[in-house]
Amino acid sequence: MLVTLDAIDRHILRVLQRDGRISNVELAKEVGLSPSPCLRRVRLLEEAGIIDRYVAVLDPAKVGAGLTVFARVWFRTQDAEVTLRFGEAVRRFPEVMECYLTTGECDALLRIVTSDLHSYWRFQADHLTRIPSVLSVKTDVPMETLKRSYELPLR
């Protein structure tokens, strides 16, 4: 369900996307409200599920997860049961950061993080290709990250 946001709500969300730890007093000052109405708006955004949760964004290289790869996956068949079982399997792997079912050439696209190429190879051989529905996997290794953002565009 799409929720209607006014300009102040969108401003609050833009600020919180940049800094989820900002104090309510600082947030209120930035968006032009007093602290009580600002806090009330934030609580309403949380209750509506617009603010899903607050997280800490880590530096992957500093925690031993410096390699990101994109794996394109093809299924043996494309029925609902195969898709369901594949989703259940990949949710168990902490290395899989994102998984999308796709249209086009492949059936699924995964963003996977590991410490290095050898670790990814082991993950692919020991886990990913052993999912019964997986027919094949092709991996793309990015050479450089030019942009990584966690902020949704709010207009």
C-alpha positions in Angstrom: 0.0 0.0 0.0 1.4 3.4 -1.0 1.4 5.9 1.8 1.1 9.6 1.0 4.1 11.5 2.3 4.2 15.3 2.6 7.3 17.4 2.1 8.3 17.2 5.8 7.9 13.4 5.9 10.2 13.1 2.8 12.7 15.5 4.4 12.7 13.5 7.6 13.3 10.3 5.6 16.1 11.8 3.5 17.9 12.9 6.7 17.4 9.5 8.5 18.7 7.6 5.4 21.9 9.6 5.6 22.2 9.3 9.4 19.9 7.0 11.3 21.6 7.9 14.6 20.8 11.6 14.4 19.2 12.8 17.6 15.6 13.9 17.5 16.6 17.4 18.5 19.0 17.6 15.6 16.5 16.0 13.2 13.8 18.5 14.2 16.1 21.4 13.7 17.1 20.2 10.3 13.5 19.7 9.1 12.2 22.8 10.7 10.0 21.3 13.4 10.1 21.4 17.2 11.2 18.1 18.8 7.8 16.7 19.8 6.0 17.0 16.4 9.2 15.6 14.8 9.3 12.6 17.1 5.6 12.0 16.5 6.1 12.0 12.7 9.1 9.6 13.0 7.0 7.2 15.2 4.1 7.4 12.6 6.6 6.6 9.8 7.8 3.6 11.9 4.3 2.4 12.7 3.3 2.6 9.0 6.3 0.4 8.1 7.9 3.1 6.0 10.9 3.0 8.3 11.5 -0.7 8.3 14.5 -0.8 10.7 17.7 1.0 11.6 21.0 -0.7 10.8 24.8 0.0 10.9 26.5 -0.1 7.5 29.8 -1.9 7.7 32.9 -1.6 5.6 33.1 -5.0 3.9 36.9 -5.1 3.6 37.4 -4.3 7.3 35.3 -7.3 8.4 36.7 -9.8 5.9 34.0 -9.6 3.3 35.9 -7.5 0.7 34.8 -9.4 -2.4 31.4 -8.8 -4.0 30.3 -11.0 -6.9 27.1 -11.2 -8.9 25.9 -14.7 -9.7 23.4 -15.3 -12.5 21.5 -18.5 -11.8 19.5 -20.7 -14.2 16.9 -23.2 -12.8 16.2 -26.7 -14.1 12.5 -25.8 -14.3 10.5 -22.6 -13.5 7.6 -23.8 -11.5 6.4 -22.2 -8.3 7.8 -25.1 -6.1 11.3 -24.7 -7.6 11.2 -20.9 -7.0 10.0 -21.4 -3.4 12.6 -24.0 -2.6 15.4 -21.9 -4.2 14.3 -18.9 -2.1 14.3 -20.9 1.1 17.8 -22.2 0.3 19.5 -18.9 -0.4 17.9 -17.2 2.6 20.0 -19.6 4.8 23.3 -18.4 3.3 24.7 -15.2 5.0 26.9 -14.7 2.0 23.9 -14.0 -0.2 23.2 -10.3 0.4 20.4 -9.9 -2.2 18.5 -12.3 -4.4 16.2 -11.3 -7.2 14.0 -13.5 -9.5 14.4 -12.0 -12.9 13.0 -12.0 -16.4 15.3 -12.3 -19.3 18.3 -14.5 -19.8 18.7 -15.9 -16.2 16.2 -16.9 -13.6 17.8 -15.3 -10.5 20.5 -12.7 -9.8 22.4 -12.8 -6.5 24.8 -10.4 -4.9 27.2 -12.4 -2.8 30.0 -11.3 -0.5 33.0 -13.3 0.6 36.5 -12.7 1.7 38.2 -13.6 -1.6 37.7 -15.4 -4.9 38.7 -18.8 -3.4 36.0 -18.4 -0.7 33.5 -17.6 -3.4 34.5 -20.6 -5.4 34.1 -22.8 -2.3 30.7 -21.3 -1.6 29.5 -21.8 -5.2 30.8 -25.4 -5.3 29.7 -26.5 -1.8 26.4 -24.6 -1.5 25.0 -22.7 -4.5 25.3 -25.4 -7.2 24.0 -28.0 -4.7 20.6 -26.5 -4.5 18.5 -29.1 -6.4 16.8 -26.5 -8.6 20.0 -24.9 -9.9 21.0 -25.9 -13.4 23.9 -23.5 -13.8 25.6 -20.4 -12.4 27.6 -17.7 -14.2 29.5 -15.3 -12.0 30.4 -11.7 -12.7 33.2 -10.2 -10.6 33.2 -6.4 -10.5 36.5 -4.6 -10.9 35.6 -1.5 -9.0 32.6 -0.1 -7.1 31.7 3.3 -8.6 28.6 3.9 -6.5 27.0 2.2 -3.6 24.0 3.8 -1.9 21.4 2.8 0.6 19.3 5.9 0.2 16.1 5.6 -1.8 15.3 8.6 -4.0 12.4 10.5 -2.4 10.9 13.2 -4.5 
